[in-house]
Amino acid sequence: MRSWTMWALGLSLVITAACSGGDKGGGSEGDSGAAGGDGGDGGGPATFEDFINTTASPVGDFTGFEGGFDAAGGWLTQPSPDASCVVERPVNALVEDFETEEGVGEATVEIWFADEVSGVPDVTMTSDFSGNLSGGNTLVCQPITYKASTDPDLDDTKSTFEAHMVSAYTDSSVGENYNSVSKTTYQLIPSILGISPDPAKGTAAGTVFDMNGDPVTGAQVVVSNDAGNLSGNTVVKYFVENFPTRDQPETSEDGLWVAVNIPPGEWNIDAYVSDGAGSHILMGRTRVTIYADSINIGNISVGYDSVKFPDNCLAPCGG
């Protein structure tokens, strides 16, 4: 199963407000201009309220984090994975097209064990003609970042990055699939969502997950830099039944969001839900590095900042 089942294009108000908690406004990020709400059509600088304004009752398991970041006084923490769990395991997986879920042949997957794209990748593998990927190892119980790409001369896919991917401990091979977005799918953004992607900027997308790892209904996301400034010309959209739509105001039962036209660099993406009294609760955050003309996956787990470790990584592993 895909880590964030996005149909490769969702756009929602890529809002940028790396608020440390609670409702905040924010200035625009510098390239801002006329950013805005659900369609990005508003005039003037983007504000927090352009992006976080849902009144829908959220649906999901929020046990232990019901009041969000402010009530808890910070993010939930986990012990570090047991050293016996952080080991290399062979990859036996598929490079998978977002839209069709079919294998992507001759795709290169580069993996960085440091969970950031820096220097030479620790592992590089290429899928066969059917998209099957093997011949290298990845780390388990440790966040990694990968990039999936194909021959740029063929212009078949967009470079796809995913950060903070954590595989559960296993004694055998790792079978989690790696995502790839086709150029055909990416080109549907203007007609489906009414947004023209800027090749000098990037797209982020993901799923908001609850405490059980199920999608959250009724969440909205906002994108901001470390100074809390919003990205002015970014647009965020949501999905219905895994399909992007212009009219969905917050996450539906699939939990999916997408933010288009984010400037390259480091960004925080925060998920909020309504508190039922006219305000909003910060429930989770992920941090993404945006690269120009690419897709960048960043899932959000309620209660956590970027990384949530599988339970079987937290006790001694193996025998």
C-alpha positions in Angstrom: 0.0 0.0 0.0 1.2 3.5 -0.8 2.4 5.6 2.1 0.0 8.4 1.1 -2.2 7.2 -1.7 -2.2 10.5 -3.4 -3.5 10.5 -7.0 -0.4 12.5 -8.0 -1.7 15.9 -8.2 -3.7 17.3 -5.3 -3.5 20.9 -4.7 -4.9 22.6 -1.8 -3.8 25.9 -0.4 -0.1 25.5 0.1 -0.1 27.6 3.0 2.8 28.4 4.9 2.6 29.0 8.5 5.1 27.1 10.6 3.3 28.2 13.7 4.6 26.6 16.8 1.0 26.2 18.0 -2.5 27.7 18.0 -4.0 30.0 15.5 -1.7 32.6 14.0 -1.5 35.0 11.1 1.6 35.3 9.1 3.3 37.6 6.7 4.0 36.5 3.2 7.2 34.9 2.2 8.6 37.4 -0.2 7.6 36.0 -3.5 4.0 36.1 -2.3 1.8 38.4 -4.4 -1.8 37.4 -4.7 -2.0 34.1 -2.8 -5.1 32.9 -1.3 -7.6 30.5 0.1 -8.9 27.4 -1.5 -8.2 28.6 -5.1 -5.3 30.8 -4.6 -7.2 33.6 -6.2 -7.4 36.1 -3.4 -5.8 39.5 -3.6 -3.1 40.7 -1.2 -0.7 38.8 1.1 -1.7 35.3 2.2 -2.9 35.0 5.8 -3.2 32.0 8.1 -7.0 32.3 7.9 -6.8 31.9 4.2 -5.7 28.3 4.7 -6.9 27.2 8.1 -10.6 28.0 8.4 -12.5 24.7 8.6 -15.5 24.3 10.8 -16.0 20.6 10.1 -15.8 18.2 13.1 -12.6 16.1 12.7 -12.9 12.3 12.5 -10.0 10.2 13.7 -8.3 8.7 16.7 -6.7 11.5 18.6 -6.2 9.6 21.9 -3.5 11.2 24.0 -3.3 14.3 21.9 -6.9 15.5 21.9 -6.1 19.1 22.7 -3.3 19.2 20.2 0.1 20.9 20.4 -0.8 23.7 22.8 -2.7 21.5 25.3 0.1 18.9 25.3 2.8 21.5 25.7 4.7 20.1 22.7 4.9 17.1 20.4 4.7 13.6 21.6 8.0 11.8 22.0 9.2 8.2 21.5 12.2 6.4 22.8 14.9 6.0 20.2 14.8 2.8 18.3 16.7 0.0 19.9 20.2 -0.3 18.4 19.5 -3.9 17.5 16.7 -2.8 15.2 18.6 -0.3 13.1 20.0 -2.6 10.6 20.2 -3.0 6.8 17.8 -5.3 5.0 17.5 -6.1 1.3 14.9 -4.3 -0.8 12.4 -6.4 -2.6 9.8 -3.8 -3.7 8.2 -2.0 -6.6 8.6 1.4 -8.0 4.9 2.3 -8.4 3.1 4.9 -10.5 0.9 7.1 -8.3 -2.1 7.1 -10.5 -2.2 3.6 -12.0 -0.3 1.7 -9.2 1.5 -0.1 -11.9 5.3 -0.7 -11.9 7.6 1.9 -13.4 10.3 0.3 -15.4 13.9 1.4 -15.5 13.4 3.8 -12.6 16.4 4.8 -10.5 15.9 4.9 -6.7 18.5 6.7 -4.7 18.4 6.3 -0.9 20.0 8.6 1.7 20.3 7.0 5.2 20.8 10.4 6.8 17.1 11.3 5.9 18.2 14.2 3.7 19.5 14.6 0.2 23.2 15.3 0.9 26.2 14.1 -1.1 26.3 10.7 -2.7 23.3 8.4 -1.9 24.0 5.4 0.3 22.2 3.1 -2.1 21.3 3.4 -5.8 19.1 0.8 -7.5 17.3 0.5 -10.8 14.0 -1.2 -11.4 13.5 -3.8 -14.1 11.2 -3.4 -17.0 8.2 -4.3 -14.8 9.2 -1.9 -12.0 10.5 -4.6 -9.6 13.3 -3.2 -7.4 16.0 -5.2 -5.7 19.8 -5.6 -5.6 20.4 -3.2 -2.7 19.8 -2.7 1.0 17.9 0.0 3.0 17.8 0.8 6.7 14.9 -0.3 8.9 13.8 1.5 12.0 15.5 4.6 10.8 14.1 7.5 8.7 15.5 7.7 5.2 14.9 9.9 2.2 14.6 8.6 -1.3 14.4 10.0 -4.8 12.7 8.1 -7.7 13.5 9.3 -11.2 13.7 8.0 -14.8 15.9 8.9 -17.8 15.4 12.7 -18.1 15.8 12.4 -21.9 12.6 10.4 -22.0 10.7 13.0 -20.0 8.3 10.4 -18.7 8.2 11.2 -15.0 8.7 14.0 -12.5 11.5 13.5 -9.9 9.7 12.3 -6.8 11.2 12.7 -3.3 10.0 11.2 0.0 11.5 12.1 3.3 11.1 10.5 6.8 10.2 7.1 5.4 10.6 4.5 8.2 10.3 0.8 7.6 9.3 -1.5 10.5 11.8 -4.1 11.7 11.9 -7.3 9.6 14.1 -10.4 9.6 13.7 -10.6 5.8 13.4 -8.1 3.0 11.7 -4.7 2.9 8.7 -4.7 0.6 7.4 -1.1 0.9 6.9 0.4 -2.5 8.6 3.6 -3.8 6.4 6.2 -5.5 6.9 7.8 -8.9 4.7 10.5 -10.5 4.3 10.4 -14.3 4.6 13.5 -16.5 1.1 12.7 -17.9 -0.4 12.9 -14.4 1.4 16.0 -13.5 0.2 17.8 -16.6 -3.4 17.2 -15.5 -3.1 19.7 -12.7 -4.2 22.8 -14.7 -7.3 21.2 -16.0 -8.4 19.4 -12.9 -7.4 21.9 -10.2 -7.2 25.1 -12.1 -3.6 25.7 -11.2 -0.6 26.1 -13.5 2.5 24.6 -11.9 5.6 26.9 -11.9 8.6 24.8 -13.0 10.8 26.9 -10.8 8.9 25.7 -7.8 7.8 22.3 -6.4 4.8 20.4 -5.2 4.3 18.7 -1.8 1.6 16.1 -1.0 0.7 13.6 1.7 -1.8 12.1 4.0 -2.8 13.2 7.5 -2.8 10.1 9.7 -4.4 9.6 13.2 -2.9 7.8 16.2 -3.9 4.4 14.7 -2.3 5.2 11.3 -5.7 5.8 9.6 -6.5 8.9 7.5 -8.0 12.0 9.3 -11.1 13.6 8.0 -11.5 17.3 8.5 -7.9 18.5 8.6 -6.4 21.4 6.8 -2.7 22.1 6.2 -0.6 25.2 6.0 3.0 25.6 4.7 5.5 28.0 6.3 9.2 28.6 6.8 11.0 28.6 10.1 10.2 32.3 10.6 6.5 31.5 10.4 6.1 33.2 7.0 3.6 31.9 4.5 4.4 31.0 0.9 2.4 33.5 -1.0 1.7 31.9 -4.4 1.3 28.4 -3.1 -2.1 26.7 -3.5 -3.4 23.8 -1.4 -6.2 21.4 -2.5 -7.7 18.2 -1.0 -9.1 14.9 -2.4 -12.3 12.9 -2.4 -12.0 9.2 -2.8 -8.3 9.6 -3.7 -9.0 12.0 -6.5 -8.1 15.7 -6.3 -10.9 18.3 -6.5 -11.2 22.0 -6.6 -14.1 22.1 -4.1 -13.2 20.0 -1.1 -12.3 22.4 1.7 -10.5 20.0 4.0 -9.3 16.4 4.0 -12.0 13.9 3.3 -12.0 10.2 4.4 -8.8 9.6 2.4 -6.8 12.2 4.4 -5.0 13.5 1.3 -3.7 17.0 0.6 -1.5 18.6 -2.0 0.3 22.0 -2.1 1.4 23.4 -5.4 4.0 26.1 -6.3 6.2 26.0 -3.1 9.5 27.8 -3.6 12.6 25.5 -3.2 13.9 25.2 0.3 13.0 23.9 3.8 9.3 24.2 4.8 7.1 23.1 7.6 3.7 21.7 6.8 1.3 21.8 9.7 -2.1 20.0 10.0 -4.9 21.7 11.9 -8.5 20.7 12.9 -11.4 22.7 14.1 -11.9 22.9 17.9 -15.7 23.3 17.5 -15.6 26.7 19.0 -14.4 28.9 16.1 -10.6 28.2 16.6 -8.2 25.5 15.4 -5.9 22.9 17.0 -2.4 22.1 15.7 -2.3 18.3 15.5 0.8 17.3 13.5 3.7 18.5 11.4 6.1 17.3 8.8 9.2 19.0 7.4 9.9 18.9 3.7 12.7 20.0 1.4 11.3 21.3 -1.8 13.1 21.0 -5.1 12.2 22.8 -8.3 10.0 21.0 -10.8 9.5 17.9 -8.5 7.0 16.1 -6.3 7.9 16.0 -2.6 6.0 13.6 -0.3 5.6 14.4 3.4 3.0 12.5 5.5 1.7 14.0 8.8 1.1 11.8 11.9 -1.1 13.3 14.6 1.0 14.1 17.7 4.3 14.0 16.0 6.8 16.3 14.2 7.9 14.5 11.0 8.8 11.1 12.2 6.8 8.4 14.0 8.6 5.1 14.6 6.8 1.7 14.3 6.3 0.1 17.7 8.4 -3.0 16.8 11.5 -0.7 16.5 11.3 0.4 20.1 12.1 -2.9 21.8 15.1 -5.2 21.2 14.8 -6.9 17.8 16.0 -10.2 16.5 17.0 -13.2 18.5 
